[in-house]
Amino acid sequence: MYNGVSKEETLMIIGICDDEAVIRESGAALVRKVDRDADVVMFASAAEVRDYLKDNTIDLLFLDVEMDMMSGLELKDLVESDTHLGYIVFVSGYHNYVFRAFGPKTLGYVVKPAEAEDIRKWIREVDNRLHNVAEVSLDKDQTMNARDIMFVLSDGHYCDVYLKGRKEPVTVAKTMAEIEKILAGKGFGRCHKQYLVNLAEVKSVDKTVKLLTWDKPIPVSRRKAQDFYNDYRNYVRMKVLEDL
């Protein structure tokens, strides 16, 4: 059964899901040590998380990988499109799940036993995201969160910016070169002269790029292929090293 603290106002709602009570309690204690104002909700199973998300929100979920009945990885696949869940950080005693844990809601990985600094890092990251620290101004009338951008499609002197959760793109009066400069260092890669892709959204790369939240493949040009593959490999390597 889940156990949370109800508050009229809270800075962040943080979930701890682990089928071992001792680990749940120690995880909750670490969160409260790092953020005394956080609303901490504890879950003994993945099923409890799914039930809770029907009527409630979680900003950050620390999720155990290996659990009875339904694993953390299975839960991730089921809730990736659930708007009631913000972000997931996986927790495990093993490193061999790192690549399987990637997803649009997955921020990273914590190795058991978790320490206060591990928890602080991810709470700070989610706090930054919730307060739109990643906002960019692509046009004088267009400000958006870089993490919401799936990809950018160039049409000469204009670009269409495709955002998560929106069917129609946002058109901005900037060239691809200008957009690429604005988004430099924010995890984007150029796979084609017309396309700039959010590397966090990449599901697979071959002759085309398949995204987690877009159902159409994006072309990879011969001229851009090697640089794009290198950018993506470096991005994945950096994410893995951050989480170890």
C-alpha positions in Angstrom: 0.0 0.0 0.0 1.3 3.5 -0.7 2.0 5.9 2.0 2.2 9.6 1.2 2.1 12.9 3.0 -0.8 15.1 1.9 -0.1 18.8 1.5 -2.1 21.6 0.0 1.1 22.9 -1.6 4.3 21.1 -2.4 7.4 22.0 -4.4 7.7 18.5 -5.8 6.0 15.1 -5.5 8.5 12.3 -5.4 7.7 8.6 -5.5 9.8 5.7 -4.2 8.9 2.3 -5.6 10.7 -0.8 -4.3 9.3 -4.1 -3.1 11.7 -4.1 -0.1 10.4 -2.0 2.8 13.8 -1.2 4.2 14.9 0.3 0.9 11.7 2.2 0.5 12.1 3.8 3.9 15.8 4.5 3.5 15.1 6.1 0.1 12.3 8.3 1.5 14.7 9.3 4.3 17.3 10.4 1.8 14.7 12.4 -0.2 13.5 14.2 3.0 17.1 14.9 3.9 17.8 16.5 0.6 14.4 18.3 0.2 12.4 18.7 3.4 9.5 20.2 1.5 9.0 17.3 -0.9 5.8 15.2 -0.8 7.2 11.7 -0.6 4.9 8.8 -1.7 6.1 5.2 -1.2 5.0 2.2 -3.3 5.6 -1.5 -2.7 4.9 -2.6 -6.3 4.6 -1.3 -9.9 0.9 -2.0 -9.8 0.5 0.5 -6.9 2.2 3.1 -9.0 -0.2 2.6 -11.9 -3.2 2.7 -9.6 -1.9 5.9 -8.0 -1.3 7.6 -11.3 -5.0 7.3 -12.3 -5.9 10.2 -10.1 -2.6 11.7 -8.9 0.7 13.0 -10.3 4.3 12.2 -9.6 7.0 14.6 -10.6 9.9 12.2 -10.0 9.8 8.5 -9.5 12.7 6.5 -8.1 11.9 3.1 -9.5 13.5 -0.3 -8.6 14.3 -2.3 -11.7 13.7 -5.9 -10.3 10.4 -6.5 -8.6 8.0 -9.3 -8.3 4.9 -9.5 -10.7 5.9 -6.4 -12.7 9.4 -5.1 -13.1 10.3 -1.4 -13.2 11.2 -1.7 -16.9 7.8 -3.1 -17.7 6.2 -0.3 -15.7 8.2 2.2 -17.7 6.9 0.9 -21.0 3.3 1.2 -19.7 3.5 4.8 -18.3 5.7 6.5 -20.9 2.7 8.3 -22.3 1.0 9.0 -19.0 0.8 12.8 -18.4 0.5 12.2 -14.6 4.1 11.0 -14.4 7.0 13.5 -14.9 10.3 11.6 -14.8 11.8 8.3 -13.8 15.2 7.5 -12.3 15.9 3.8 -12.1 17.5 2.2 -9.0 19.3 -1.1 -9.0 22.3 -3.0 -7.7 23.4 -3.9 -11.3 24.6 -1.9 -14.3 23.4 -4.4 -17.0 20.0 -2.7 -17.3 21.3 0.8 -18.2 20.6 0.7 -21.9 17.2 -1.0 -21.5 16.1 1.8 -19.2 16.3 4.5 -21.8 13.0 6.2 -22.6 11.3 9.6 -23.0 10.6 9.9 -19.2 13.9 8.2 -18.1 16.4 10.7 -16.7 19.1 8.3 -15.4 20.2 5.5 -13.1 21.2 5.2 -9.4 23.2 2.2 -8.2 22.2 0.7 -4.8 22.8 1.7 -2.1 21.8 5.2 -3.1 23.5 8.1 -1.4 22.2 11.6 -0.7 24.3 13.2 -3.5 22.7 10.8 -6.0 19.2 11.8 -4.9 20.1 15.5 -4.8 21.4 15.4 -8.3 18.2 14.1 -9.8 15.9 16.3 -7.6 17.8 19.4 -8.8 17.5 18.2 -12.4 13.8 17.8 -12.2 13.4 21.1 -10.4 15.2 22.8 -13.2 13.0 21.1 -15.8 9.8 22.0 -13.9 10.9 25.6 -13.8 11.7 25.6 -17.5 15.5 26.3 -17.1 15.9 24.7 -20.6 13.7 27.4 -22.2 15.0 28.8 -25.5 13.9 31.6 -27.7 13.8 30.5 -31.3 11.9 33.6 -32.5 10.9 36.9 -31.0 7.4 35.5 -30.4 8.3 31.9 -29.8 9.8 30.6 -26.5 9.8 26.9 -25.7 11.5 24.3 -23.7 14.3 22.6 -25.6 13.4 19.3 -24.1 10.0 19.4 -25.7 11.4 19.6 -29.2 11.4 16.3 -31.0 13.0 17.6 -34.2 13.4 20.6 -36.5 12.6 20.6 -40.2 14.2 23.2 -42.4 12.4 24.9 -45.3 15.0 27.4 -46.5 14.7 30.6 -44.5 12.0 29.1 -42.2 12.0 26.1 -39.9 9.2 23.9 -38.6 9.7 22.9 -34.9 7.9 19.7 -33.9 7.0 19.6 -30.2 5.9 16.7 -28.1 2.2 16.6 -27.5 1.4 18.8 -30.6 0.2 17.6 -34.0 1.1 20.8 -35.9 4.7 22.3 -35.9 5.6 25.8 -34.8 7.1 27.7 -37.7 9.9 30.2 -36.9 11.6 32.7 -39.2 15.1 31.4 -38.8 17.4 29.2 -40.9 18.6 25.8 -39.8 22.1 27.2 -39.1 20.6 29.8 -36.7 18.5 27.2 -34.9 21.4 24.8 -34.7 23.5 27.6 -33.0 20.7 28.3 -30.5 20.3 24.6 -29.6 24.1 23.9 -29.4 25.1 22.0 -26.3 21.5 21.0 -25.6 21.6 17.5 -26.9 20.7 17.9 -30.6 22.2 16.3 -33.7 22.1 17.1 -37.4 21.2 13.9 -39.4 20.3 15.6 -42.6 20.6 19.1 -44.1 16.9 19.5 -43.4 16.7 17.8 -40.0 17.9 18.5 -36.5 17.0 15.8 -34.0 16.7 15.8 -30.2 19.1 12.9 -29.3 17.1 12.2 -26.1 14.1 11.3 -28.4 16.0 8.8 -30.5 14.8 5.2 -30.3 17.0 3.7 -33.0 19.5 4.8 -35.7 20.3 3.0 -39.0 19.6 4.4 -42.4 16.9 6.4 -40.8 16.2 7.8 -37.3 13.2 6.5 -35.4 12.0 8.6 -32.5 10.2 7.5 -29.3 7.4 10.0 -29.7 7.1 10.3 -33.5 5.8 7.5 -35.8 7.6 8.5 -39.0 11.2 7.7 -39.8 13.6 10.7 -40.3 16.2 10.4 -43.1 19.9 10.3 -42.5 22.0 11.7 -45.3 25.3 10.1 -46.4 27.0 13.5 -45.8 25.8 13.9 -42.3 25.7 10.2 -41.3 29.1 9.7 -39.6 28.9 12.9 -37.6 25.4 12.2 -36.5 26.3 8.6 -35.5 29.3 10.0 -33.5 27.1 12.6 -31.8 24.5 10.0 -30.8 27.1 7.5 -29.5 28.8 10.3 -27.5 25.4 11.4 -26.1 24.6 7.8 -25.0 28.1 7.3 -23.5 27.8 10.6 -21.6 24.4 9.6 -20.2 25.7 6.2 -19.1 28.7 7.7 -17.4 26.5 10.2 -15.6 24.4 7.4 -14.2 27.2 5.1 -13.0 
